[in-house]
Amino acid sequence: MSRIHEFEEVVLTQEKETDKKTLILFNDEVNTFDWVIQSLVDVCKHDEVQAEQCSLIVHNKGKCDIKYGEISLLEPMAHSLLDRGLTVEIQ
């Protein structure tokens, strides 16, 4: 394999990785643990344990990365969580 081909593969791989974004859930004083957990299960397809852990991280640290992926995956989730009254952001 030539050096140019190797370089092109590295660049293409890095470009694909930068297309990935993170959906972040922020703490608020409104939503209950149960509502946050149920929302993460329903919208993000977390299992109960993962949703509970995320809700505790949000409560203790103020925010938590709840999903990682392409924007086309994260945007509908963000809208659904916002509709449920949660505070989220894609970064």
C-alpha positions as CSV (number, residue, x, y, z in Angstrom):
1,M,0.0,0.0,0.0
2,S,1.4,3.4,-0.9
3,R,2.0,6.2,1.6
4,I,-0.6,8.4,-0.2
5,H,-3.3,5.6,0.1
6,E,-2.4,5.2,3.9
7,F,-2.7,8.9,4.4
8,E,-6.1,9.1,2.6
9,E,-7.5,6.3,4.8
10,V,-6.3,8.1,8.0
11,V,-7.9,11.3,6.9
12,L,-11.2,9.6,5.9
13,T,-11.3,7.8,9.3
14,Q,-10.7,11.1,11.2
15,E,-13.4,12.8,9.2
16,K,-16.0,10.1,10.0
17,E,-15.1,10.4,13.7
18,T,-15.6,14.1,13.8
19,D,-19.2,13.6,12.4
20,K,-20.0,12.1,15.8
21,K,-21.7,14.3,18.3
22,T,-22.8,13.9,22.0
23,L,-26.2,14.3,23.4
24,I,-25.9,15.9,26.9
25,L,-28.6,15.9,29.6
26,F,-28.4,18.8,32.1
27,N,-29.7,18.9,35.6
28,D,-32.8,20.8,36.5
29,E,-34.9,21.4,39.6
30,V,-38.2,20.3,37.9
31,N,-38.0,16.7,36.7
32,T,-38.1,13.7,39.0
33,F,-35.6,10.9,38.9
34,D,-38.4,8.5,37.8
35,W,-39.4,10.8,34.9
36,V,-35.8,11.2,33.7
37,I,-35.1,7.5,34.0
38,Q,-38.3,6.6,32.1
39,S,-37.5,9.2,29.4
40,L,-34.0,7.8,28.9
41,V,-35.4,4.3,28.6
42,D,-38.2,5.4,26.2
43,V,-36.3,7.8,24.0
44,C,-32.6,6.8,24.1
45,K,-33.3,3.0,24.6
46,H,-31.2,2.9,27.7
47,D,-31.8,-0.1,30.0
48,E,-33.0,0.7,33.5
49,V,-29.6,0.5,35.1
50,Q,-27.9,2.8,32.5
51,A,-30.8,5.3,32.8
52,E,-30.6,5.3,36.6
53,Q,-26.8,5.8,36.5
54,C,-27.1,8.7,34.0
55,S,-29.8,10.4,36.2
56,L,-27.5,10.1,39.3
57,I,-24.6,11.6,37.3
58,V,-26.7,14.5,36.1
59,H,-27.9,15.1,39.7
60,N,-24.4,15.0,41.2
61,K,-22.4,16.6,38.4
62,G,-24.9,18.8,36.7
63,K,-24.8,17.1,33.3
64,C,-24.1,13.7,31.7
65,D,-23.4,12.5,28.2
66,I,-26.3,10.2,27.4
67,K,-25.8,9.3,23.8
68,Y,-23.0,9.5,21.2
69,G,-23.5,9.2,17.5
70,E,-24.4,11.0,14.2
71,I,-26.5,14.1,14.3
72,S,-29.3,12.4,12.4
73,L,-29.6,9.9,15.3
74,L,-29.3,12.5,18.1
75,E,-31.6,15.3,16.8
76,P,-34.9,13.3,17.0
77,M,-33.9,12.1,20.5
78,A,-33.1,15.7,21.6
79,H,-36.4,16.9,20.4
80,S,-38.3,14.1,22.2
81,L,-36.5,14.8,25.4
82,L,-37.1,18.5,25.1
83,D,-40.8,17.8,24.5
84,R,-40.7,15.9,27.8
85,G,-39.4,18.9,29.6
86,L,-35.8,17.8,29.9
87,T,-32.8,20.1,29.2
88,V,-30.5,18.6,26.6
89,E,-28.0,19.9,24.1
90,I,-26.0,18.3,21.2
91,Q,-22.3,19.1,21.1
